Amino acid sequence: MPADIRKGMPDPKLDRAAFERRFLARFADPAFDSVLLHLRRAAGIAWEAYDEGRKAPVTRRAGIGYADPAYALAVDWLEARAAIDAARAQHDDDAGPARFLLVNASPRSEHTCPGEMSKTWRLVETAATILGGDGAACETLDLARLASGYDLQIHPCKACFSTSPALCHWPCSCYPNHALGQVNDAMNDIYPMWVRAHGIMIVTPVHWYQATSGLKAMMDRLVCADGGNPDPTTTHGKHVDEAKPLETGWPYPKHLAGRAFSAIVHGDAAGVENLRRILSDWMSDMGLRPAGEAALLDRYIGYYKPYGESHAELDGDEALFAEVRNAAATLREAVDRWRRGDGKAGAELRPPRQK
């Protein structure tokens, strides 16, 4: 029976004139005027790639280990997969150090419009003194770079999983999409950081009762880590008619399961408890394990006080800095215990509901 595939949304495709206007908008600086003819020629080449849908112009055969070894996969994806495999080997090395990922989820920094460092970064630095000491390895993922770095972003999730989990590849194969100019996506660097870590700590402010834009984008794009398909040749790329039948009996592999996590949320008026619960539920659903009660923290800094004084308010809150150090110590202890085999009761049981 053929797959039931629903279509009917408006076509977003641009005509050539609109495409070239959008392409050339990146070069509005008059300094580019001397090379305008070359830019127009480049726009013509980019138009052809867009018009023909050349999403992955550089490919090579998948090779041994894939369902269809002869299928040509994007070199971008194969390199991302190799980085994940190398990170997994580091994670699985029992002789290696305990590894931690520390996430700064605030977009604020002095290197762009706000002109000032974030309070989140100060808490991250405090946690790093604990997570990176005594032979442990601690990587910091600074999501502020999405706002302050050049042409760097986390592109939005396209919700392939909602069509079929088999269509959601691990790592994500939606990007880069060279035909649409969707490049310089940060996730191929972020996936190995999550895989390599034994313990993850997210430190974040509340933005409008919710996660910050960069954090939410990363969360969405980590959907492929929770049931995603590690073999794109089974669907020959993004072939919906091949992916839908594979969902029957899908094993929902949890590619990040077993890691410990900590979440530290701060705000100034509302939302800290809600966001802390969201982060805890999200990571638990992916198969990660809360390190302990002391590792889950929500606090207010400068409650209903002027924003311009918030750093001074943090200066005076020595208890919060101590709580952050305790959260990091709890995460370290959980990782050390679990790496020794002191596991959680029921960890080997198979959940009856996989979705």
N, C-alpha and C positions, 0 to 999 in steps of 0.2 A: 504494500500500500504506500503511495507516495506521501512524502512529508507534507503536513499542513503548514504552508508558509503564507502569512498575511502581508499584503502590500497595499499602498495607496496614499502615502504621504507626499507632500509637494516636493518637487525636484529642486535641490539647492544650487544646481550648476549655474555658473556665471557664463555670460557670453565673453568673447575675447576682449572687447573693449573694457568691460568691467573688471576682468581678470587682470589686465595690464595696469589699470589704475591702482588696483589693490597691491600688485607686485611692486610698482614703482613708488608707492607711498613710503616704503622703508628708506627711500633715498631723497627725502625732501630737502635735506641740507644742501644749500647752493654749492657747497664744495664738490658735490657730485656732478655738477653741470658739465664739466669738461669731459666726462665719460658717459654722457647721456646716451649717445648712439650705441655704445657697448651695452649699456643697461637695457636698452630697448631690444637689442639682439638677445640678451639673456632672458628677457621677458618672453620673447618668442619661443625660446627653447623650453622655458618653464611651462608655457601654455600647451605645447605639444605633450609634455609629460602629464599635465592636468587633464587635457582632452582625451588622452589615451588611457588614463588611469594607471600610470606606471608607479604603483605604490612601492614596490621593492625592485628597483632596477638592477641591483647587483645580487646574484644568487649563486648557490652551488648545491650539488646533490647532497641529500641528507646523510646518506651513508649507512653503515652498519649500526644496528641498534634502534632503527626506526621502522615502523610498519611498512612504509614504502621507501626503501633506500634510494630509489631513483628520483624521487620527487625533489624538485629544486626549492630549497628554503632560502629565505633572505639571509644574507651574510650578517646583517645587523642582529637578527634573532639568534643565529648560531653563536655569535660572539657573546651575546648576553647569556645564553645557556651555558657556555663554557665558563663564564665568570661565576655563575651560580654553582656549577659543579665543583669548581675550585674552592669556593666558599664553604660548600657542604663538607668537603674533605677537611678543611680547617676546623669546622664545627665538630666533626666526628673524631678528630684526633684526640684520644684520651690522654696522650702525653703533652698536649699543647696547653696553653694557659686558658683560664676562664676568660671568655670573651663577652663584652657588653656593648650594646648600642644605646647611645644616649641621644635622644631626639629633642632639639630645640624647635618648638612648633610656633614660636612667635615670628611674625614677619618684620617686626620693628628692629631697626638698627640705625646707627649714626651714619651709615654709608649710603643712605638714600633719604627720601623726603622727611621722615620723622626727625632726623638729625640727632638721635639719642639712642643709646643702647636700650635693650628691653630688660625688664625685671626678670623675665624668664631666663635670659642668658646668664644672669647672675646666679640664679638657682642651678642652672646647668653646670656652671663652673664649680659650684659647691659640691654637687653630686659627683663630678668627675674626679675630685680629690680622693673619693672613696672607691669609686668603681675602677679607677686606673692604677691604684696602688698595689704594692706587695705582689708584683709579678703578673697581675691581671692585665688584659688588653682592653682598652676602651676606645671605641670610635664615636665621634660626635657627628651627627647628621644635622646640619644647620639649615633648616627650611627657610630662614631669612634670606638665603641666597636666591631664592625664587623671586624675591622682590628687588634685591640689590645687585644681582649678577646680570651679566649681559646675555640676553636671548636664551634664558634658561627657564623652563617651565615643567610642570607636571600636567600633561594634557588630560582632558576629561575622559573618564571611563565611558566606553560606548555601549555598555550593558550587553555584551555578547552572551554573558551567562544566562540572561533572561530568555534568550533564544534556545540555548542548549549549553550545559556545562562543557560539552566536548568542543564547543566553538570558542571557549575562553581558554586561551593557551597559556601555559606556564613555562617561561615568563610571557608577559603580554606581547602579542604579535601585532597589535593594532598600530603600534608606533615603532619606528618612524614611518610616516606615510609621506614619501617624497613627492608624490603627485599632488598632495594637498598642502605641501609646505609645512607639514606637522613634524618638525625635527627638533633636535636639541631637547629631547624629553629626558628628564632626570631619572626616571624610574629604572632604567637599565643599570644605573650606578647604585640605586637604592636597594634593589632586590638582593644583591649579594650581601649587603650590610645586614639585612634582616636574617638571611640564611646563616651567615657566619656566627651570629651572636648566640650565646647561651642564655643571656638575659637582656631584656629591652626595658628601658625607662623612657617614658614620654613626659616631657615637662611642657605645659601649655597654658596660655591664658584663655579666658572665655571671650568669645566674640559674638555678641548678640545671642546669648544663651547656648552657643554651639561651638564646635571646633573651628579653629582658624581655617582660612581658605586653603592654605598649603597642606595642613594636616588632613583636612577632609578629602582633598584630592588624592593624597597618598593612601588614605584608608580605602577609597573607592578603587584605586588601581591595584590594591593588594587583594582584591577579590579572587584573582587567579591563583593566589596561594591557598585558597580554601576550596578545593575541589576542581581546580583548573586542569586542563589537558596538557600533559608534558610532551605530547607527540602531535604536532600540527599535520604530519603526513596522514594521520587517520582521517582528517577532514579535508586534505589537500588544500590547505590554506583556509579560506573563509567560505567553504561551500556548505550552505545551510542545509541543503537536502541530504548531505552526508552526515552532518552533525546531529540532527534531530533524532534519527533512529538509534544513535549510540547512547542516548540518555537512559534507555531501559537497562537497568542493572549497573548504572554508573557508580563507581566506587567512591567518589568524592574524596580524592586524596588530599590530606591536610599537610601541605608542604612545610609548614612552620610549627607543627605540633611539638609539644614537649618543652618549648622554651619558657622561661620564667618572665614575668612582666611586673612592672611598677608604673603607676600613673600619678603624676602630681599636677593638680589643676589649681590655678589661682584666678581670682577676679576682684572686682571692686564694688559690685552692687548685687549681682544675681547670677545664678546658673552654675556655680561650681560643683554642687553635688550631682546635678543632672549630667554634666559633661563627664565627671569622673565615673559615673555609672555606665555611661555610653561607651567610654573607652574600655572599661573593665569587661563589659558584656561583649564588645566587639572582639577583643583579643581572646577571651574565653571561648567564643564561638569558633575561632580559628584553631582551637586546640592548644593555645598557650595557657600557662597556669599562673594565677596570682601568686606572687612571692610570699605574701603574708599581709596581715592587716596593716602593719606599720608602713608597708610599701605603697598603700593607696591613700592619697592625701588630697584633701580639698580645703583651701584656705582663702580668706579675704585679706587683701593688702590695701590699706587706706580706704576702708569701707565708707562709701559716700563722701569721700573727701576730694579736694581738687586734684586733678590728674598731674598738675605740675609739681605736686609735692609727694608723688607716690614713691619715688626712689628714696626720699628721706624717710617715708613711712617704713619702707623695707629695711633701711639701715637700722631702725630701732627695734625690729622684730627678730631678736636673736633666737627666740624659740622656733621660728619658722626655719631658719638655717639649720638648727639642730634637728628638726623633724626631717628635713631633706637629707641630711647625713644619715639619719636613722633609716630612712627609706632605702637609700643606696646600700647601707650595710645589710639590711634585710634581704635585698635582692641578691647581694653577693653570697650571703649565707645560704639562701635557697638554691642558687646555682651550685655551690660547693656540695651541698647535701645531695642534690639530685644527680650530680655527676658521679658521686660515690655509690650511687645505686639506692639511696634512701628515698624511694619513690613515693608517690601519692597513692593512697588506697583506691583501688578501682581503676587504676590507670590502664590496665590490660583489658578491661571489659570493652566489648564492641557496642557502641550506641545502636539501639534498634531503629532510630530515625536518622537517616543520613543527611537529609536536606536541611 
